[in-house]
Amino acid sequence: MTFVDYEQAHSPVLLWETIDALAVKEDGLYLDLTTGAGGHSERILERLGAGGRLYAADRDPRALELSSARLSAVKSKGSFQMIHATFSQFPDWLPDDEIGAVDGLLADLGVSSPQLDLGERGFSYLNDGPLDMRMNQEEGLTAAQLLVEISEEELTNLLRVYGEERYASSIAAAIIRRRKIKPITGTLELAKIVAGAVPARERRDGNPARKTFQAIRMAVNREQEELAHLLSEIPSTMAQGGRLTLISFHSLEDRMVKQAMRRWQEPCECPRDFPHCVCGKQSLGHQLTPRPLTASTEELERNARARSAKLRAFEFRGGTS
């Protein structure tokens, strides 16, 4: 199966929950910062009228090719533009007169099915391929190069923090031992090393390499740093009543999103025993999802990858004071 074959097969996670939370207006300005295969972008574009605009962005050039073709086939009076950019480049590419005018913004923080399933991308511990893991294969260190340069202590911390891996130290030690013999260049090669570094019982309960691959992928793509930048910039771009939807798949990401929305809703920094606020920080809006939305039973039956997805939504009042 090629990358393009996923145009019909790809199942966007929490699709209708996302569209409902965005409450798309016909003449609104919308940003999908992780368009991927174009599933969410397609549904937004369908709802836009003659004055509506959509920016469909992604850091993966191949994803942009796929979603561009998909969006071009949508019957809509609205317009769309493709943007090749990372979160850390936001909102530099947004025109000045559209800063503070965004009616809806979406970011799906997960890895797309084409990236996961195609062995050549190097994300999968189930399919053989080069140990790459870059969302943009045109720049940055590959996972194989990272494993050449990283120290055992750094690798242990990476697996423990990003992968929440209880056997982080033994897996890191096994990887370092192997690389002294030869560089680790293949996905199944790495998966085999991980499997040999954990107790046998762990190999019976799913693939033991999942957390290691997750942690290395997050490091290769600087996902935590990218998300931190995005969260810092979002408030200044949103219109009065603008809505934000963020879908996370990792506890660290969800914690970052939850804490950001809490700060936006209740920014006051005054001590709790003060009779009234003197810091002057005003609420930027309110959370639409006090608890994150998760996939329904029906969606999980269609797409098992939705099991860890959490959607949080926020409505901005406007302004950044």
C-alpha positions in Angstrom: 0.0 0.0 0.0 1.3 3.4 -0.9 1.0 6.7 1.0 -1.7 7.9 -1.4 -3.8 4.7 -0.9 -4.6 6.0 2.6 -6.7 8.8 1.3 -9.8 6.6 1.6 -8.6 4.3 4.3 -7.5 6.9 6.9 -9.9 7.4 9.8 -9.5 10.8 11.5 -9.7 10.4 15.3 -12.7 11.9 17.2 -13.8 13.5 13.9 -17.4 14.5 14.8 -16.5 15.5 18.3 -13.9 17.8 16.8 -16.2 19.3 14.3 -19.0 19.9 16.9 -16.5 21.6 19.2 -15.3 23.9 16.5 -18.8 25.0 15.6 -17.7 25.9 12.1 -19.1 29.2 10.8 -19.6 29.6 7.0 -17.6 32.8 6.8 -15.0 31.9 9.4 -11.2 31.5 9.3 -10.0 28.0 10.3 -6.6 26.4 10.8 -5.8 22.7 10.8 -2.2 22.6 11.9 -1.9 18.8 11.5 -3.9 18.1 8.3 -2.3 14.7 7.8 -4.5 12.8 5.3 -7.0 15.6 5.4 -9.9 14.0 7.2 -10.6 16.8 9.7 -9.7 19.5 7.1 -12.2 18.0 4.6 -15.1 18.2 7.0 -14.2 21.8 8.0 -14.0 22.9 4.3 -17.4 21.3 3.5 -19.0 23.6 6.0 -17.4 26.8 4.7 -19.3 29.3 2.5 -18.0 31.9 0.0 -16.3 33.9 2.7 -14.8 31.0 4.6 -11.1 30.2 4.6 -9.1 27.2 5.7 -5.3 26.9 6.2 -4.3 23.2 6.1 -0.8 22.9 7.6 1.6 20.0 8.3 5.3 19.4 8.8 5.2 16.3 6.6 5.5 17.2 2.9 4.0 13.9 1.8 1.0 14.5 4.0 0.4 17.8 2.4 0.4 16.2 -1.1 -2.2 13.7 0.1 -4.5 16.2 1.9 -4.2 18.8 -1.0 -5.6 16.2 -3.4 -8.3 15.3 -1.0 -9.4 18.9 -0.3 -9.3 19.8 -4.0 -12.1 17.3 -4.5 -14.4 18.8 -1.9 -17.4 20.7 -3.1 -17.3 23.9 -1.1 -17.6 27.7 -1.7 -14.9 28.2 0.8 -11.2 28.4 0.0 -8.2 26.6 1.3 -4.4 27.0 1.3 -1.7 24.4 2.1 1.1 25.4 4.5 4.3 23.4 5.1 5.3 24.3 8.7 6.0 23.0 12.1 4.3 24.3 15.3 7.4 26.3 16.1 6.9 28.3 12.9 3.4 29.3 14.0 2.1 32.0 13.5 4.9 33.5 11.4 3.2 32.3 8.2 -0.2 33.8 9.1 -0.8 37.2 7.5 -0.7 40.1 9.9 -4.3 41.1 9.3 -5.4 37.6 10.3 -3.6 37.5 13.7 -6.4 37.7 16.3 -9.0 36.7 13.7 -8.9 32.9 13.8 -12.4 31.4 14.4 -11.2 27.9 14.9 -7.9 26.0 15.3 -7.3 22.3 15.4 -4.2 20.2 16.1 -4.1 16.4 16.3 -0.9 15.6 18.2 -0.7 12.0 17.1 1.1 10.2 14.3 -0.9 9.5 11.2 -1.7 6.0 9.9 0.4 6.5 6.8 3.4 7.4 8.9 2.9 4.5 11.3 2.0 1.8 8.7 4.6 2.4 6.0 7.8 0.7 6.9 9.9 3.2 4.9 9.0 5.9 7.4 10.6 4.1 10.3 7.9 4.7 12.9 6.7 1.1 13.2 8.0 -1.7 15.4 5.9 -4.1 13.4 7.0 -3.3 9.9 10.7 -3.5 8.8 12.3 -0.3 7.5 15.1 2.2 8.0 15.1 3.7 11.6 14.0 7.1 10.5 11.0 8.4 12.5 11.2 12.0 11.1 7.8 13.5 10.3 9.6 15.6 7.8 12.2 13.4 6.1 13.8 16.4 4.5 15.5 17.6 7.6 16.8 16.7 11.1 18.5 13.7 12.7 17.0 10.3 12.1 16.3 7.9 14.9 19.3 5.9 13.9 21.5 9.0 14.1 20.1 9.9 17.5 21.0 6.4 18.8 24.6 6.9 17.6 25.0 10.1 19.5 23.0 9.8 22.7 24.6 8.8 26.0 23.2 5.9 28.1 22.1 8.3 30.8 20.3 10.6 28.3 18.7 7.6 26.6 17.5 6.2 30.0 15.9 9.5 30.9 14.3 9.8 27.5 12.7 6.4 27.7 11.6 7.0 31.3 10.0 10.5 30.6 8.7 10.3 27.1 8.0 6.6 27.0 7.0 6.1 30.7 9.0 2.9 30.3 9.6 1.0 33.6 12.5 -0.9 32.1 14.2 2.2 30.7 17.6 1.5 32.2 17.9 -2.1 31.0 16.6 -1.1 27.5 19.1 1.8 27.3 21.9 -0.4 28.4 21.0 -3.0 25.7 20.9 -0.4 23.0 24.3 1.0 24.0 25.8 -2.5 24.1 24.6 -3.3 20.6 25.7 0.0 19.1 29.3 -0.7 20.2 29.2 -3.7 17.9 27.4 -2.0 15.0 25.0 0.9 14.4 21.3 0.2 14.8 19.7 1.1 11.5 16.5 -0.9 11.2 13.1 -0.8 13.0 12.8 -4.6 13.6 16.4 -4.7 14.7 15.6 -2.1 17.4 12.4 -3.9 18.4 14.3 -7.1 18.9 16.9 -5.4 21.1 14.1 -4.0 23.3 12.3 -7.4 23.5 15.5 -9.0 24.7 16.0 -6.4 27.4 12.7 -6.8 29.2 11.3 -9.7 31.3 9.6 -12.5 29.3 6.2 -11.7 30.8 6.3 -8.3 29.1 6.6 -9.9 25.7 3.3 -11.7 26.3 1.3 -8.5 26.8 1.6 -6.7 23.5 4.8 -5.6 21.8 7.3 -4.4 24.4 8.9 -2.0 21.9 5.9 0.4 21.8 7.0 2.8 24.5 10.6 2.9 23.3 9.6 3.7 19.8 7.2 6.4 21.1 9.9 8.0 23.2 12.5 8.1 20.4 9.9 9.5 18.0 9.1 12.3 20.4 12.7 13.2 20.8 13.5 13.0 17.0 10.7 15.4 16.2 11.1 17.6 19.3 7.4 17.1 20.0 7.3 18.6 23.5 9.2 21.7 22.5 7.0 22.1 19.4 3.8 21.8 21.5 5.1 24.3 24.1 5.7 26.9 21.5 2.2 26.4 19.9 0.5 26.7 23.3 2.3 30.0 24.0 1.2 31.5 20.6 -2.4 30.3 20.3 -4.1 33.0 22.5 -2.8 35.9 20.4 -4.2 34.5 17.2 -7.8 33.7 18.2 -10.8 35.8 17.4 -13.5 36.8 19.9 -15.4 33.5 20.4 -12.7 31.6 18.6 -12.6 27.9 19.4 -9.6 25.6 19.9 -9.6 21.8 19.7 -6.5 19.8 20.6 -6.2 16.0 20.4 -3.5 14.3 22.4 -2.3 10.7 22.7 0.3 10.9 25.5 -0.1 11.8 29.1 2.6 14.5 28.9 0.9 16.2 26.0 -2.5 16.0 27.6 -1.0 17.5 30.8 0.5 20.4 28.9 -2.8 21.1 27.1 -4.8 20.8 30.3 -2.5 23.2 32.2 -2.4 25.7 29.4 -6.2 25.8 29.2 -6.4 26.2 33.0 -4.0 29.2 32.9 -6.1 30.8 30.1 -9.3 30.4 32.0 -7.9 31.3 35.5 -4.7 33.4 34.9 -4.8 35.2 38.3 -1.5 34.9 40.2 -2.6 36.5 43.4 -2.2 34.6 46.7 -5.3 32.7 47.6 -5.8 34.7 50.8 -6.1 38.0 48.9 -9.6 39.4 49.2 -9.6 40.4 45.5 -7.3 40.2 42.4 -4.6 42.8 42.2 -2.5 41.2 39.4 -4.9 42.4 36.8 -4.8 39.3 34.6 -8.2 38.6 33.0 -9.6 35.3 31.9 -9.1 34.6 28.2 -12.1 32.3 27.9 -13.4 29.0 29.2 -12.9 25.3 28.7 -15.6 23.6 26.7 -14.5 20.2 28.0 -13.9 20.1 31.8 -13.1 16.5 31.1 -11.5 15.4 27.9 -13.6 13.7 25.3 -12.6 10.2 24.3 -13.5 7.8 21.5 -16.9 6.0 21.6 -17.2 2.3 21.6 -18.3 2.4 17.9 -15.2 4.4 16.9 -12.9 2.0 18.9 -14.3 -0.9 16.9 -13.4 0.9 13.7 -10.1 2.3 14.8 -8.2 0.8 17.8 -5.7 3.6 17.6 -8.3 6.0 19.0 -8.1 4.3 22.4 -5.7 6.8 23.9 -7.0 9.9 22.2 -8.2 12.8 24.3 -9.8 15.9 23.0 -9.9 19.2 24.9 -11.6 22.3 23.6 -11.5 26.0 24.6 -13.4 29.1 23.6 -11.6 32.4 23.7 -13.2 35.7 24.7 -10.6 37.6 22.7 -7.5 39.6 23.7 -4.4 38.3 25.5 -4.3 40.5 28.7 
